[in-house]
Amino acid sequence: MTSATMAANDLGAECLDLSRRARAAAGELAIAPTAIKDKWLAMAADALVSHGDEILSANALDVADAEKSGLSSAKIDRLRLTSSRLASAAEGLRAIAALPDPIGQFRESRVRPNGLVIHKVGVPLGVIFFIYESRPNVTLDAAALCIKSGNAVILRGGREAARSNRAIHRLLADSLSRSGLPADAVQLVTSADRSAVGHLLQMREYIDLAIPRGGEDLIRRVADEARMPVLKHYKGNCHVYVEKSADLERAETIVVNAKCQRPGVCNAAESLLVDSAVAGDFLPRVATALRSREVEIRGCPVTQAIIPECIAATEEDFAEEYLDLILSVKVVKDVHEAIAHINRYGSGHTDAIVTNDISAARLFTTTVDSSAVLVNASTRFNDGSELGLGAEIGISTDKFHARGPCGLLELTSYKYVIYGDGQIRG
């Protein structure tokens, strides 16, 4: 047997052990009282604040390596942790603790004519394999949501955040043990070998759901290889459409926020559509605001005529998720053309209309086929914490079994519990 074969066998055995321990932990979590889960969330939040320096030191090393490797500024921003981001993450853990526990919750109840009492009851999914890139704060969100919803989780972060994720995981595992929950409820794949993902994606006997969160290549790989269901979004090509009745000052503010507030995240705007009736007034002013924030504009021929210094947009630009300070711009004749453009080039993630016409707003929200559609607000609001979910494990562009930000409820299923008094079926 070659050394390569032996190494592969060892990695496979390690992944099998992770999966088995996660399955055992899931059995304990399924019956864990809400009070214990909430106690862990509070302890983890406190540990995050009191041991923040350890996490920030580890993160600084990750960021330094990323800068040396030439990672883009937007991606480095996704990777970087700060004291304020850690404080926000701690508040996110406490917010999840304050949410109702979906496990054991009666979602429907009814009594049949024959006297049977029927309850539809929330239950955990079991074991979740979560594969993600860059953002180490996602380690916290995923662990918190999975534990509160009664699921064990196996975490596989990107190698660029390896030190940060290990530091965070140490705190989570320690607080799990101290709170009385199984430490194996949150496990971290520490091997940098990409084949570890392949091993785990084959373990449908132990893993109930795979969730990839990252670049399109990663998500397609997971969808192709997984033997269990996959919850995914391929990319976030998000649009803002400025309709002809829009307040242009409001539209400018929304576009700048949607593009520039955090350009490296999936709900940042990548495309701007402008009604031809207001393009001459709106495009010069928004271009000035965007250029002052170093945004590169790639426009259609009409846009180029209005903003001569912009770059010519290609067909690929209108479908691109830049995750950077780049924006494609197209002038459209009306709301119908805007909707057709979004449904052709969009990714089903997040799209917004700026308008004072209620009919245009209704048409847009009814016919744009995305997980979230906003009226007169930034695309950046399609986020679990902003929508009151506490946090999210990802934003799904699938339609089954969950869509949009996936919080506690989306990490559960249900079963029917039926009470009788001797009834038999005739």
Number of C-alpha atoms within 10 A of each C-alpha: 5 7 8 9 10 11 11 16 12 12 17 18 13 16 22 17 12 18 26 17 20 27 24 17 23 28 18 15 25 20 13 17 13 18 11 16 23 22 19 27 29 22 21 25 25 18 17 22 16 10 13 18 13 14 25 20 14 19 25 18 16 22 23 12 14 19 14 8 10 9 14 14 16 16 20 20 17 19 22 21 22 14 13 9 12 19 16 14 20 23 17 21 28 22 17 24 22 13 14 13 20 23 23 15 14 16 13 11 13 12 12 8 7 11 13 15 15 17 19 18 18 21 21 28 21 26 28 26 25 24 21 23 20 23 23 26 20 21 24 24 22 21 25 32 28 27 25 30 28 31 29 35 30 26 23 24 26 18 18 22 23 21 21 29 29 19 19 24 20 14 18 27 20 15 23 24 14 14 19 13 20 21 19 22 28 27 22 19 20 15 15 13 12 11 13 18 22 16 18 24 23 15 17 16 11 22 25 18 21 25 22 25 27 22 16 16 11 16 21 14 13 23 19 11 15 19 18 19 15 24 25 24 25 23 26 27 25 31 34 31 30 32 28 22 15 18 15 20 11 14 23 20 14 23 28 18 19 25 31 20 13 19 26 22 21 28 27 32 37 29 31 24 26 26 22 19 15 16 21 17 12 21 20 14 13 18 20 13 16 22 12 9 13 12 19 17 24 24 28 21 17 16 26 18 12 17 18 12 14 19 16 16 19 12 9 10 20 25 21 20 27 22 24 21 22 22 26 28 28 23 24 22 15 18 21 13 14 26 22 13 18 24 15 13 18 26 23 27 28 30 34 28 29 27 21 15 12 11 9 20 20 11 13 22 18 11 13 21 20 23 20 23 23 19 20 19 20 26 28 24 16 22 22 20 16 13 13 13 19 23 26 24 26 26 28 24 24 18 13 9 12 18 21 23 24 20 28 27 18 19 24 18 16 18 14 14 12 13 13 11 9 7 10 7 4 3
